[in-house]
């Protein structure tokens, strides 16, 4: 890592990471790369949608009711005909993404720090 990549603690506090539960999963055939459309319940923050390129590691049934970690304070982003409202967090291994999630069930909307 070079010093150009360093951020301050203040920079980090601007990222709003929250726990949510996936309540709906749909195929996303319009996406350039294989992806799902996710609908995620963030409790008091409401329900948000996201596109995720995780079709090689997860089936729709695997994802339904799974808790995940997502950044909820990005601006909305148009992906094909779909408006993504949050960014689901995952670890990348080669070309696969593995979702980050809490070890135990926690309240939707809980802040990650």
MMTF fields as JSON, N, C-alpha, C and O atoms, coordinates in Angstrom:
{
  "mmtfVersion": "1.0.0",
  "mmtfProducer": "UNKNOWN",
  "numBonds": 451,
  "numAtoms": 452,
  "numGroups": 113,
  "numChains": 1,
  "numModels": 1,
  "chainsPerModel": [1],
  "groupsPerChain": [113],
  "chainIdList": ["A"],
  "bondAtomList": [4, 2, 8, 6, 12, 10, 16, 14, 20, 18, 24, 22, 28, 26, 32, 30, 36, 34, 40, 38, 44, 42, 48, 46, 52, 50, 56, 54, 60, 58, 64, 62, 68, 66, 72, 70, 76, 74, 80, 78, 84, 82, 88, 86, 92, 90, 96, 94, 100, 98, 104, 102, 108, 106, 112, 110, 116, 114, 120, 118, 124, 122, 128, 126, 132, 130, 136, 134, 140, 138, 144, 142, 148, 146, 152, 150, 156, 154, 160, 158, 164, 162, 168, 166, 172, 170, 176, 174, 180, 178, 184, 182, 188, 186, 192, 190, 196, 194, 200, 198, 204, 202, 208, 206, 212, 210, 216, 214, 220, 218, 224, 222, 228, 226, 232, 230, 236, 234, 240, 238, 244, 242, 248, 246, 252, 250, 256, 254, 260, 258, 264, 262, 268, 266, 272, 270, 276, 274, 280, 278, 284, 282, 288, 286, 292, 290, 296, 294, 300, 298, 304, 302, 308, 306, 312, 310, 316, 314, 320, 318, 324, 322, 328, 326, 332, 330, 336, 334, 340, 338, 344, 342, 348, 346, 352, 350, 356, 354, 360, 358, 364, 362, 368, 366, 372, 370, 376, 374, 380, 378, 384, 382, 388, 386, 392, 390, 396, 394, 400, 398, 404, 402, 408, 406, 412, 410, 416, 414, 420, 418, 424, 422, 428, 426, 432, 430, 436, 434, 440, 438, 444, 442, 448, 446],
  "bondOrderList": [1, 1, 1, 1, 1, 1, 1, 1, 1, 1, 1, 1, 1, 1, 1, 1, 1, 1, 1, 1, 1, 1, 1, 1, 1, 1, 1, 1, 1, 1, 1, 1, 1, 1, 1, 1, 1, 1, 1, 1, 1, 1, 1, 1, 1, 1, 1, 1, 1, 1, 1, 1, 1, 1, 1, 1, 1, 1, 1, 1, 1, 1, 1, 1, 1, 1, 1, 1, 1, 1, 1, 1, 1, 1, 1, 1, 1, 1, 1, 1, 1, 1, 1, 1, 1, 1, 1, 1, 1, 1, 1, 1, 1, 1, 1, 1, 1, 1, 1, 1, 1, 1, 1, 1, 1, 1, 1, 1, 1, 1, 1, 1],
  "groupList": [{"groupName": "UNK", "atomNameList": ["N", "CA", "C", "O"], "elementList": ["N", "C", "C", "O"], "formalChargeList": [0, 0, 0, 0], "bondAtomList": [1, 0, 2, 1, 3, 2], "bondOrderList": [1, 1, 2], "singleLetterCode": "X", "chemCompType": "L-PEPTIDE LINKING"}],
  "groupTypeList": [0, 0, 0, 0, 0, 0, 0, 0, 0, 0, 0, 0, 0, 0, 0, 0, 0, 0, 0, 0, 0, 0, 0, 0, 0, 0, 0, 0, 0, 0, 0, 0, 0, 0, 0, 0, 0, 0, 0, 0, 0, 0, 0, 0, 0, 0, 0, 0, 0, 0, 0, 0, 0, 0, 0, 0, 0, 0, 0, 0, 0, 0, 0, 0, 0, 0, 0, 0, 0, 0, 0, 0, 0, 0, 0, 0, 0, 0, 0, 0, 0, 0, 0, 0, 0, 0, 0, 0, 0, 0, 0, 0, 0, 0, 0, 0, 0, 0, 0, 0, 0, 0, 0, 0, 0, 0, 0, 0, 0, 0, 0, 0, 0],
  "groupIdList": [1, 2, 3, 4, 5, 6, 7, 8, 9, 10, 11, 12, 13, 14, 15, 16, 17, 18, 19, 20, 21, 22, 23, 24, 25, 26, 27, 28, 29, 30, 31, 32, 33, 34, 35, 36, 37, 38, 39, 40, 41, 42, 43, 44, 45, 46, 47, 48, 49, 50, 51, 52, 53, 54, 55, 56, 57, 58, 59, 60, 61, 62, 63, 64, 65, 66, 67, 68, 69, 70, 71, 72, 73, 74, 75, 76, 77, 78, 79, 80, 81, 82, 83, 84, 85, 86, 87, 88, 89, 90, 91, 92, 93, 94, 95, 96, 97, 98, 99, 100, 101, 102, 103, 104, 105, 106, 107, 108, 109, 110, 111, 112, 113],
  "secStructList": [7, 7, 4, 4, 4, 7, 7, 7, 2, 2, 2, 2, 2, 6, 7, 7, 3, 3, 3, 3, 3, 3, 3, 3, 3, 3, 3, 7, 6, 6, 1, 1, 1, 7, 7, 3, 3, 3, 3, 3, 3, 7, 4, 4, 4, 7, 3, 3, 3, 3, 3, 3, 7, 7, 6, 6, 6, 7, 7, 2, 2, 2, 2, 6, 6, 7, 3, 3, 3, 3, 3, 7, 7, 1, 7, 7, 3, 3, 3, 6, 6, 3, 3, 3, 7, 1, 3, 3, 7, 3, 3, 3, 3, 6, 6, 3, 3, 3, 3, 7, 7, 7, 1, 1, 7, 7, 7, 6, 6, 7, 5, 7, 7],
  "xCoordList": [0.851, 0.0, 0.898, 1.87, 0.555, 1.294, 0.55, -0.629, 1.227, 0.583, -0.529, -1.371, -0.559, -1.657, -2.975, -4.036, -2.93, -4.149, -4.679, -5.769, -3.938, -4.36, -5.534, -5.598, -6.457, -7.568, -7.506, -6.823, -8.212, -8.268, -9.437, -10.318, -9.43, -10.549, -11.83, -12.896, -11.727, -12.892, -13.462, -14.679, -12.573, -13.024, -13.82, -14.897, -13.291, -13.946, -15.325, -16.257, -15.471, -16.758, -17.849, -19.026, -17.488, -18.482, -19.179, -20.26, -18.57, -19.143, -20.168, -19.829, -21.406, -22.492, -22.764, -23.5, -22.158, -22.333, -23.436, -23.413, -24.391, -25.533, -25.824, -25.437, -26.516, -26.988, -28.384, -29.237, -28.602, -29.92, -30.205, -29.296, -31.48, -31.898, -32.478, -33.339, -32.001, -32.498, -33.906, -34.111, -34.87, -36.263, -36.806, -37.893, -36.048, -36.466, -35.228, -34.315, -35.212, -34.104, -34.689, -35.523, -34.244, -34.714, -33.529, -32.472, -33.72, -32.719, -32.618, -33.56, -31.471, -31.244, -30.647, -29.468, -31.455, -30.94, -30.417, -29.627, -30.833, -30.384, -28.971, -28.359, -28.452, -27.108, -26.06, -26.247, -24.948, -23.877, -23.22, -22.913, -23.004, -22.453, -23.558, -24.412, -23.556, -24.622, -24.762, -23.781, -25.995, -26.256, -27.675, -28.518, -27.903, -29.243, -29.664, -28.826, -30.962, -31.547, -31.988, -32.79, -31.465, -31.783, -32.649, -32.432, -33.632, -34.408, -34.048, -34.17, -33.595, -33.007, -33.728, -33.923, -34.121, -34.79, -33.74, -33.014, -33.665, -32.731, -33.458, -33.014, -34.55, -35.274, -35.766, -36.457, -35.418, -35.875, -35.403, -35.994, -34.347, -33.856, -34.701, -34.581, -35.547, -36.414, -35.846, -34.878, -36.462, -36.098, -35.34, -35.759, -34.216, -33.401, -33.122, -33.189, -32.807, -32.51, -31.042, -30.417, -30.504, -29.115, -28.97, -29.72, -27.992, -27.617, -26.325, -25.43, -26.223, -25.022, -24.612, -25.421, -23.338, -22.786, -22.293, -21.091, -23.244, -22.931, -23.591, -23.822, -23.891, -24.641, -23.826, -24.407, -22.495, -21.697, -21.583, -21.357, -21.734, -21.58, -22.899, -22.95, -23.967, -25.224, -26.408, -26.488, -27.315, -28.594, -29.557, -29.277, -30.676, -31.67, -32.148, -32.351, -32.329, -32.767, -31.715, -32.068, -30.421, -29.341, -29.414, -29.088, -29.84, -29.802, -31.021, -30.918, -32.161, -33.398, -33.308, -32.994, -33.581, -33.57, -32.153, -31.997, -31.136, -29.753, -29.472, -29.847, -28.812, -28.377, -27.05, -26.19, -26.913, -25.721, -25.273, -25.96, -24.113, -23.605, -23.595, -23.152, -24.081, -24.108, -23.801, -24.072, -23.234, -23.06, -24.358, -24.795, -24.976, -26.297, -26.285, -27.341, -25.114, -25.106, -24.39, -23.843, -24.392, -23.956, -25.136, -26.288, -24.859, -25.979, -26.525, -25.807, -27.784, -28.381, -27.609, -27.07, -27.565, -26.845, -27.701, -28.207, -27.853, -28.604, -27.739, -26.637, -28.23, -27.559, -28.576, -29.545, -28.343, -29.3, -30.641, -30.703, -31.712, -33.036, -33.369, -34.542, -32.358, -32.536, -31.798, -30.677, -32.434, -31.816, -31.29, -32.069, -29.963, -29.334, -29.221, -28.78, -29.628, -29.695, -28.684, -28.572, -27.951, -26.943, -25.917, -26.134, -24.802, -23.745, -23.507, -23.061, -23.806, -23.616, -22.116, -21.432, -21.61, -20.184, -19.844, -20.593, -18.711, -18.253, -16.745, -16.097, -16.207, -14.776, -14.577, -15.319, -13.573, -13.314, -12.196, -11.124, -12.477, -11.474, -11.484, -12.452, -10.405, -10.303, -11.44, -11.42, -12.423, -13.537, -14.848, -15.898, -14.806, -16.016, -16.106, -15.096, -17.338, -17.598, -18.311, -19.298, -17.798, -18.388, -18.927, -18.177, -20.226, -20.882, -20.365, -20.113, -20.212, -19.894, -21.204, -22.216, -21.189, -22.418, -22.077, -20.965, -23.028, -22.779, -22.753, -23.396, -22.005, -21.93, -23.237, -23.602, -23.94, -25.225, -26.271, -25.938, -27.543, -28.62, -28.661, -28.641, -28.72, -28.817, -29.972, -30.506, -30.342, -31.455, -31.102, -30.012, -32.052, -31.867, -31.672, -32.369, -30.717, -30.409, -29.278, -28.795, -28.852, -27.741, -26.52, -26.223, -25.826, -24.646, -23.435, -23.275, -22.592, -21.343, -20.243, -20.125, -19.444, -18.354, -17.081, -16.058],
  "yCoordList": [-1.173, 0.0, 1.239, 1.32, 2.18, 3.436, 4.459, 4.281, 5.515, 6.543, 7.252, 7.9, 7.151, 7.747, 7.053, 7.639, 5.792, 5.031, 5.216, 4.738, 5.891, 6.058, 7.022, 8.024, 6.697, 7.602, 7.961, 7.301, 8.992, 9.382, 8.663, 8.124, 8.662, 8.09, 8.833, 8.226, 10.15, 10.954, 10.476, 10.416, 10.135, 9.593, 8.307, 8.13, 7.415, 6.139, 6.336, 5.599, 7.308, 7.516, 7.992, 7.967, 8.415, 8.845, 7.66, 7.815, 6.482, 5.289, 4.693, 4.325, 4.602, 4.093, 2.633, 2.337, 1.724, 0.283, -0.209, 0.07, -0.934, -1.414, -2.882, -3.426, -3.494, -4.871, -4.841, -4.052, -5.708, -5.843, -7.305, -8.134, -7.607, -8.958, -8.937, -8.115, -9.844, -9.952, -10.54, -11.639, -9.798, -10.244, -10.635, -11.204, -10.327, -10.717, -10.814, -9.995, -11.819, -12.034, -12.319, -13.21, -11.555, -11.766, -11.867, -11.281, -12.616, -12.646, -11.249, -10.459, -10.959, -9.647, -9.854, -9.575, -10.34, -10.672, -9.455, -9.625, -8.254, -7.048, -6.619, -5.811, -7.133, -6.766, -7.299, -8.359, -6.555, -6.984, -8.276, -9.151, -8.396, -9.61, -10.246, -9.535, -11.583, -12.24, -11.635, -11.48, -11.3, -10.639, -10.95, -11.425, -10.663, -10.713, -9.299, -8.434, -9.079, -7.884, -8.272, -9.189, -7.578, -7.869, -6.769, -5.588, -7.156, -6.217, -6.522, -7.659, -5.481, -5.675, -4.815, -3.617, -5.434, -4.738, -4.244, -5.04, -2.927, -2.316, -1.758, -0.772, -2.373, -1.961, -0.533, -0.183, 0.302, 1.69, 2.516, 3.553, 2.071, 2.791, 2.49, 3.172, 1.479, 1.124, 0.016, -0.649, -0.168, -1.216, -0.573, 0.451, -1.19, -0.684, -1.816, -2.993, -1.435, -2.409, -2.327, -1.271, -3.457, -3.505, -4.574, -5.55, -4.369, -5.375, -6.009, -5.309, -7.331, -8.012, -9.125, -9.972, -9.104, -10.125, -11.311, -11.516, -12.075, -13.178, -14.479, -15.367, -14.59, -15.75, -17.038, -18.123, -16.949, -18.177, -18.832, -20.039, -18.067, -18.609, -18.839, -19.622, -18.171, -18.224, -18.456, -17.866, -19.317, -19.447, -18.444, -17.884, -18.228, -17.311, -17.813, -17.019, -19.128, -19.696, -19.493, -19.266, -19.572, -19.332, -17.923, -17.701, -16.977, -15.561, -15.1, -14.221, -15.689, -15.256, -15.41, -16.489, -14.339, -14.253, -14.221, -14.322, -14.085, -13.999, -12.551, -11.603, -12.404, -11.077, -10.758, -11.622, -9.486, -9.029, -7.687, -7.091, -7.237, -5.91, -5.097, -5.581, -3.857, -3.003, -1.558, -1.116, -0.842, 0.605, 1.233, 0.991, 2.038, 2.581, 4.071, 4.648, 4.704, 6.152, 6.543, 7.641, 5.648, 6.015, 6.634, 6.345, 7.488, 7.946, 6.775, 5.811, 6.857, 5.817, 5.71, 6.696, 4.476, 4.25, 3.425, 2.363, 3.926, 3.209, 2.096, 2.354, 0.861, -0.293, -0.925, -1.547, -0.759, -1.176, -0.5, 0.725, -1.286, -0.722, -0.75, -0.712, -0.814, -1.02, 0.075, 0.44, 0.596, 1.622, 0.978, 0.532, 0.932, 0.371, 1.461, 2.574, 1.133, 2.121, 1.887, 2.708, 0.782, 0.48, -0.459, -0.998, -0.655, -1.527, -2.641, -2.397, -3.863, -5.029, -5.335, -5.321, -5.608, -5.851, -7.331, -8.209, -7.581, -8.95, -9.003, -8.006, -10.159, -10.405, -11.067, -11.977, -10.605, -11.124, -12.153, -11.908, -13.313, -14.38, -14.798, -15.386, -14.49, -14.677, -13.882, -12.653, -14.533, -13.805, -13.976, -13.566, -14.574, -14.8, -13.815, -13.359, -13.501, -12.604, -13.398, -14.085, -13.296, -13.966, -12.894, -12.043, -12.939, -11.893, -11.824, -12.845, -10.593, -10.367, -10.369, -9.862, -10.94, -11.044, -11.154, -11.549, -10.807, -10.966, -12.441, -13.269, -12.759, -14.146, -14.62, -15.789, -13.704, -14.015, -13.058, -11.981, -13.459, -12.586, -11.337, -11.411, -10.18, -8.903, -8.104, -8.466, -7.034, -6.196, -5.556, -5.013, -5.629, -4.953, -3.461, -2.853, -2.884, -1.468, -1.211, -0.084, -2.252, -2.072, -1.547, -1.971, -0.626, -0.023, -0.93, -1.541, -1.014, -1.761, -0.749, 0.266, -1.037, -0.108, -0.845, -0.228],
  "zCoordList": [0.0, 0.0, 0.0, 0.751, -0.843, -0.853, -0.018, 0.287, 0.348, 1.166, 0.407, 1.03, -0.912, -1.689, -1.412, -1.627, -0.93, -0.667, 0.755, 1.068, 1.607, 2.99, 3.085, 2.373, 3.977, 4.273, 5.751, 6.535, 6.113, 7.516, 8.189, 7.519, 9.506, 10.241, 9.88, 9.774, 9.691, 9.297, 7.952, 7.777, 7.002, 5.717, 5.952, 5.384, 6.786, 7.055, 7.681, 7.355, 8.566, 9.243, 8.288, 8.645, 7.107, 6.113, 5.451, 4.883, 5.52, 4.905, 5.87, 6.994, 5.431, 6.275, 5.921, 4.98, 6.691, 6.499, 7.428, 8.627, 6.879, 7.658, 7.364, 6.33, 8.306, 8.165, 7.554, 7.96, 6.576, 5.974, 5.674, 5.63, 5.468, 5.111, 3.705, 3.391, 2.863, 1.495, 1.547, 2.061, 1.009, 1.063, -0.317, -0.421, -1.371, -2.718, -3.608, -3.511, -4.469, -5.403, -6.778, -6.936, -7.772, -9.136, -10.09, -9.852, -11.171, -12.229, -12.842, -12.772, -13.439, -14.047, -15.441, -15.656, -16.386, -17.708, -18.489, -19.418, -18.139, -18.845, -18.446, -19.144, -17.354, -16.901, -17.879, -18.478, -18.04, -18.943, -18.474, -19.284, -17.157, -16.559, -15.722, -15.192, -15.593, -14.823, -13.419, -12.692, -13.063, -11.778, -11.316, -12.078, -10.046, -9.468, -9.095, -8.838, -9.069, -8.474, -7.068, -6.893, -6.077, -4.679, -4.097, -4.37, -3.295, -2.494, -1.047, -0.592, -0.32, 1.008, 2.036, 1.829, 3.142, 4.249, 5.237, 5.833, 5.404, 6.354, 7.582, 8.169, 7.962, 9.171, 9.068, 8.111, 10.047, 10.093, 8.898, 8.596, 8.216, 7.029, 5.795, 4.777, 5.883, 4.769, 3.906, 4.274, 2.762, 1.818, 0.663, 0.124, 0.289, -0.818, -1.789, -1.437, -3.018, -4.066, -4.449, -4.354, -4.883, -5.322, -6.4, -6.437, -7.274, -8.259, -7.761, -7.287, -7.867, -7.378, -8.333, -8.713, -8.711, -9.607, -8.769, -8.601, -8.255, -7.338, -7.772, -6.951, -9.055, -9.545, -9.573, -9.591, -9.578, -9.621, -8.245, -8.156, -7.19, -5.832, -5.109, -4.161, -5.539, -4.794, -5.732, -6.81, -5.308, -6.009, -5.376, -4.317, -6.026, -5.457, -4.098, -3.179, -3.967, -2.686, -1.592, -0.434, -1.947, -0.976, -0.409, 0.757, -1.227, -0.848, -0.059, 0.797, -0.345, 0.295, 1.814, 2.315, 2.533, 3.997, 4.587, 5.804, 3.76, 4.239, 4.666, 3.976, 5.806, 6.224, 5.54, 5.368, 5.156, 4.454, 5.044, 5.874, 4.595, 4.936, 3.657, 2.615, 3.726, 2.538, 2.919, 4.036, 1.966, 2.092, 1.621, 0.496, 2.474, 2.149, 1.817, 1.559, 1.818, 1.561, 0.27, 0.171, -0.716, -2.059, -2.801, -2.48, -3.797, -4.636, -5.445, -5.707, -5.838, -6.669, -7.979, -8.48, -8.535, -9.782, -10.735, -10.374, -11.947, -12.977, -13.552, -14.037, -13.503, -14.089, -15.038, -14.603, -16.334, -17.364, -17.042, -16.944, -16.877, -16.593, -15.1, -14.731, -14.248, -12.802, -12.034, -12.386, -10.981, -10.149, -8.863, -8.021, -8.721, -7.531, -6.469, -6.758, -5.228, -4.156, -3.037, -2.128, -3.093, -2.08, -2.695, -3.78, -2.004, -2.503, -1.499, -0.378, -1.908, -1.058, -0.99, -2.013, 0.208, 0.415, 0.253, 0.681, -0.366, -0.548, -0.678, -0.995, -0.432, -0.605, -1.963, -2.332, -2.705, -4.044, -3.988, -3.436, -4.574, -4.702, -6.168, -6.651, -6.862, -8.307, -8.946, -8.884, -9.554, -10.177, -9.43, -9.925, -8.248, -7.461, -6.305, -5.77, -5.936, -4.803, -3.727, -3.993, -2.5, -1.34, -0.401, 0.076, -0.138, 0.644, 2.071, 2.711, 2.555, 3.965, 4.734, 4.248, 5.938, 6.722, 8.203, 8.553, 9.082, 10.518, 10.897, 10.253, 11.947, 12.428, 13.029, 12.906, 13.682, 14.307, 13.753, 13.259, 13.84, 13.385, 14.249, 15.478, 13.581, 14.28, 13.671, 12.622, 14.332, 13.888, 12.548, 12.374, 11.595, 10.314, 10.554, 11.365, 9.839, 9.989, 10.972, 11.086, 11.685, 12.636, 11.894, 10.777, 12.528, 11.928, 12.126, 13.182, 11.114, 11.177, 11.462, 10.777, 12.476, 12.812, 13.059, 13.355]
}
